Amino acid sequence: MSSTSILAVGLDTPVTDTDRRTWQSAGYFVTWTNSIREAIERFRVGDFDLILLGESIPPESRERLAFLVRASGSNTPVVAITGSSNGCNSVVDAMIDDEPKELFRKIGEILSSNTQSSPKERHEAAARS
């Protein structure tokens, strides 16, 4: 079984050494970076199933990364972690709480729906939930 590959971006992303082991045991392979510039470079040469943006990533940087992902023709979901509430905005596919159970549940849903819908459809579905 191959692991799901996640590109995680941000200083506060829940991917510390301890958390990496948790992600790996849940079937995820996480590549971590702390800058948008490095994330863009890794995205261009990698093959990721999901891009996960930590709370420390400013909105304009989220927009830049999401725009580049979409401009490349990729259907890779871009998800932002929030501190307290779910939802979405016009830039990322979903915004999810950083509580571990919620995070894993929502990521599973997003990855599952990614094979069946476009970014716009995912955004509309997240807005309804």
Secondary structure, 3 states (H helix, E strand, C coil): CCCEEEEEECCCCCCCHHHHHHHHHCCEEEEEECCHHHHHHHHHHCCCCEEEECCCCCHHHHHHHHHHHHHCCCCCCEEEEECCCCECCCCCCEEEECCHHHHHHHHHHHHHHHCCCCHHHHHHHHHHC
